Amino acid sequence: MAASQTFSLLAFTFSLLAVASTVSSHNITQILADSPDYSSFNSYLSQTKLADEINSRTTITVLVLNNGAMSALAGKHPLSVIKSALSLLVLLDYYDPLKLHKISKGTTLSTTLYQTTGNAPGNLGFVNITDLKGGKVGFGSAASGSKLDSSYTKSVKQIPYNISILEIDAPIIAPGVLTAPAPSASLSNITGLLEKAGCKTFANLLVSSGVLKTYESAVEKGLTVFAPSDEAFKAEGVPDLTKLTQAEVVSLLEYHALAEYKPKGSLKTNKNNISTLATSGAGKFDLTTSTSGDEVILHTGVAPSRLADTVLDATPVVIFTVDNVLLPAELFGKSKSPSPAPAPEPVTAPTPSPADGPSPIAASPPAPPTDDSPESAPSDSPTGSANSKSANAAVGVRTPSLFTALVTIAAVVVSVSLCS
């Protein structure tokens, strides 16, 4: 193979690598920042953390409202209610202008982010999309009796088949969404919610230690709680809390909360260390996160714990259950474990022959994996509506797999070139 042909193939391969690296990457706030007409909508995406959820998805459509249309929501409802209304405008499928006008039988139902919250009974979490012909497309709640109260206005931006941004002229209002009372996150309600979620042990510890008051003081600015279930406290390896000092119990409980609102979407896109209420300095009592599919795993440096369920998501408070007690390395790390017996001084001896028995290296089992250096797992895959298969197929290969395949191709090209 000629050198010029080899170079051309390598150039083509690495250009594919460059494309692959951007397939599942988008930032909704940066995209909308170029359009002042959507400044209010964009601001609420950030305040409610919906932007993080959108950025964590690989196939999605955002129905944006200009500042005039947003006036029907902005400043007139609690932030948690506005989040629900905007969640109905985020479709878990890819729709560009061409697809809108080629909907099978002229109408379809699409799943929205609101459906994933668990607060949308029946069809409340779905949106009806209907091609009205003549260039018009209507949107409305899929709930029985709802009207198509919103219309497609124009295309804003598409990154096929990753994200599509389309403008509509009015919010999509599902029955009861705007009139629902904002969930309460008061002091008494937190303990009640925890007990109902199967976290009575954790709730009792918060009350008896006085840490619940610390949680309450953080509610106004933002609070995220990771509550271990009652079963988690009974698991093997959980230390005897009665042997901890009062200060250590307080630190342990404060380690299970953040002084900020960080819903699941924000945790999925997190790349940095997260400070907890127990954090007392740089790198002290921090958490890190990784993802596996749609799951979020918390890492403490001692053992991982998985987010199980969302007990409450009422901006600016979110409460999760977790399947393991979070054990901070500062209290339960290796340096805090009982010191092993000192090893005997090494004795110089002749090297044994094979007949003397297996070498110490061969007899030693490999060290078990620890939580000190967690590896990031694959990002999540979205759950689309029934007609999302064709769009999802276009991005069915995840970027890491595609990257590996293309690097392999490049290696083969070089190998063939050297052999020819």
Secondary structure, DSSP 8 states (H G I E B T S, - for coil): --HHHHHHHHHHHHHHHHHHTTTT---HHHHHHT-GGGHHHHHHHHHTTHHHHHHT-SSEEEEE--HHHHTTTTTTS-HHHHHHHHHTTEESS---HHHHTT-GGGEEEEEBGGGGGT---TTTTEEEEEEEETTEEEEEE-STT----EEEEEEEEEETTTEEEEEESS----TTTTTS------HHHHHHHHHHTT-HHHHHHHHHHSHHHHHHHHTTT-EEEEEE-HHHHHSTT---GGGS-HHHHHHHHHTTEESS---HHHHHH--S-EE-TT--STTSSEEEEEEETTEEEEE-SS-EEEEEEEEEEETTEEEEEESS----HHHHSGGGS----------------GGG---HHHHS------SSS------------TT-HHHHHHT-S-HHHHHHHHHHHHHHHHHHHHH-
